[in-house]
Amino acid sequence: MVQTNFVGQSDRCSLGQPTLQPRHQHAKYPQNTRKRSFSRNLVADPPPRLYRAASIQIRPTPTRTIDVKNEKSAIIAEKASPRNKPSNYPEPFASRVAGRVKRPLGDFFGLTNFGVNLTRLPPRAVSALHHRHSKQDEFVYVLRGRPTLLTDDGEVDLRPGMAAGFPANGTAHHLENRTDTDCIILEIGDRSDGDIVTYPEDDITAMMQADGQWAFTHKDGTPY
């Protein structure tokens, strides 16, 4: 059997071992430096009550409630008013886009650098004449329905979640609804000054005027 000798508190004292000191009375500091030792510890490790006092000063940021009836901050897009004039085209071209409904969301919010339209194409309706812009970029996103995209490269059947973009001076394009249900499309385009629209399949040209209105002429320059 192994016999273990235990050394008690009195034994450690008799052997010259230091006795346990309080937290703030370290053995290497003289007795008269106790206050300075405690003050250093206070700065390094403040008592919990100081943390609680600081936390009282934290205040959550208030949340602002927006009244959309008084501020045009957000709307239900499909409830926005449609254009007063269904089409800017002169006849006989305006009749070819009959049934198309454009809701100018960008105009509603006072946007001037680019336009945003929520466009509904009922069955057999088309989005526009086949066209391309000289300066304006265009983008479309399908929200509902299955419209057909026609470009110089052919046809593509679109579905909800699909998008298409048309850089300036790129391919001519337009959309057609060849189905029996409505198609809902989001259209976005900038409003570059001096933009000219050409229509490869029709005798018509459009130019953006300084006042933001379109001027339509025949391809020989004769105004409509």
Secondary structure, DSSP 8 states (H G I E B T S, - for coil): --------HHHHHHTT------TT--TTS-GGGHHHHHHHHHHHS--HHHHHHHHTT----------TTTSTT---GGGS---SSS----TTTGGGGTT-EEEEHHHHTT--SEEEEEEEE-TT-BSSSSBEESS--EEEEEEES--EEEETTEEEE--TT-EEEE-TTS--EEEE--SSS-EEEEEEEE--TT-EEE-TTSS-EEEE-TTS-EEEE-TTS-B-
